[in-house]
Every structure is written in C-alpha cells, then in structure tokens.
Amino acid sequence: MLLDGKDVAKILGPNIKKARLKRGYTQEFLAEKINISIDLLRNIENSRNVGSIQTLLNLCNFLEITPNAMFENLYTTKDDTLDTTLQEYFDTLSTRSKKALQKIIIHLDKNY
C-alpha cells in the first residue's frame, strides 16, 4: 500500500499533539523550543503539513519520543498494538525503572 503526504500527515499530527500534551507543553512553548513558527506546529498537529525531516527529528528529540512513535498507527496488527501499548507504558517510566524492567526481561528471556 502506497501512502501520500495526506495519509502521513493524518498519522503524524495527532501523535505529535498527544506527545506534547502528555508533557504538558503548550504549542507556543514547543514551537519556541524547537525554533519553528507556531503556525507550522499548528499545521503539523492539525494534519495540514508534515514539516521537514529536521523539524520532525527536533520534535522527537524535544518530546523524547522515537521517530517510530510519531508514525504509530500507520500500520497496525495485533502485535503492533501490543508493542505500542508496551512502548507507551515504558516511555512513562523513570530511567531507574526502565533499567530494572530491562533486567527483569533479560532474566525472563534467559530462564523461560
């Protein structure tokens, strides 16, 4: 299946907005921090523009999300949904909790 820019924008916009709101940032704050206009950020979040690759990477870095998270729901299967749910939960954990969870997973993988 081939996607056009509109399809991509429909996925990116809501995911970026979700990540921004999760962190409690306003559009004005985020736009200023990554040095883009508020209008561009609004257009990205409202699925009217996808922005440049550099803008998307800056958004990922500042929002502390992976590029994969920005494209969440582009293609979904049951496994993808589980992966996404686990990733969303993992993203909310502190660094200490992430390290502890990693040790638990490694232990389970080796022993089961």
KOLDOSE-736487 format. One record per residue (C-alpha): residue in one letter; z, y, x negated. Coordinates in steps of 0.2 Angstrom, whole numbers, padded with zeros to 4 digits, always signed. Example, Ala and Ser with C-alpha at 12.3 -4.5 7.8 and 13.67 -1.06 7.14 Angstrom:
REM residues 2
A+0039-0022-0062/S+0036-0005-0068/
//
This chain:
REM residues 112
M+0000+0000+0000/L-0005+0017-0007/L+0006+0032-0004/D+0001+0050-0003/G+0011+0065-0008/K+0017+0067+0010/D+0024+0049+0010/V+0033+0053-0006/A+0040+0069+0000/K+0047+0061+0016/I+0057+0050+0005/L+0062+0062-0009/G+0068+0076+0002/P+0082+0068+0012/N+0088+0058-0004/I+0090+0074-0014/K+0098+0083+0000/K+0110+0068+0003/A+0115+0068-0016/R+0118+0087-0015/L+0129+0086+0000/K+0138+0071-0007/R+0144+0083-0021/G+0147+0097-0010/Y+0134+0109-0018/T+0125+0122-0009/Q+0106+0124-0010/E+0109+0141-0019/F+0121+0134-0032/L+0110+0119-0036/A+0094+0129-0037/E+0103+0141-0049/K+0110+0127-0060/I+0093+0119-0062/N+0083+0136-0063/I+0072+0134-0048/S+0070+0145-0033/I+0080+0142-0018/D+0063+0141-0008/L+0057+0127-0019/L+0073+0117-0017/R+0072+0120+0002/N+0054+0114+0002/I+0058+0099-0008/E+0073+0095+0004/N+0063+0098+0019/S+0049+0086+0013/R+0036+0100+0011/N+0035+0099-0008/V+0039+0086-0021/G+0041+0098-0036/S+0036+0094-0054/I+0042+0079-0063/Q+0053+0091-0074/T+0061+0098-0058/L+0064+0080-0052/L+0072+0075-0068/N+0083+0090-0068/L+0089+0087-0051/C+0093+0069-0056/N+0102+0074-0071/F+0112+0088-0062/L+0116+0077-0047/E+0120+0062-0058/I+0108+0051-0049/T+0094+0039-0056/P+0076+0043-0053/N+0077+0026-0043/A+0090+0033-0031/M+0078+0048-0027/F+0065+0035-0021/E+0077+0025-0011/N+0070+0018+0005/L+0052+0019-0002/Y+0050+0001-0001/T+0064-0009+0007/T+0068-0028+0008/K+0085-0036+0012/D+0088-0037-0007/D+0084-0019-0009/T+0096-0014+0004/L+0110-0024-0004/D+0105-0016-0021/T+0105+0001-0013/T+0122-0001-0005/L+0130-0008-0021/Q+0122+0006-0031/E+0129+0019-0019/Y+0146+0012-0020/F+0145+0011-0039/D+0140+0029-0040/T+0156+0034-0032/L+0167+0025-0044/S+0176+0034-0059/T+0170+0029-0076/R+0186+0019-0079/S+0182+0009-0063/K+0164+0006-0067/K+0169-0001-0084/A+0182-0013-0075/L+0169-0018-0062/Q+0157-0022-0076/K+0170-0033-0085/I+0173-0042-0068/I+0154-0045-0065/I+0152-0052-0083/H+0166-0064-0081/L+0159-0070-0064/D+0142-0072-0071/K+0148-0082-0085/N+0160-0093-0075/Y+0152-0096-0059/
//
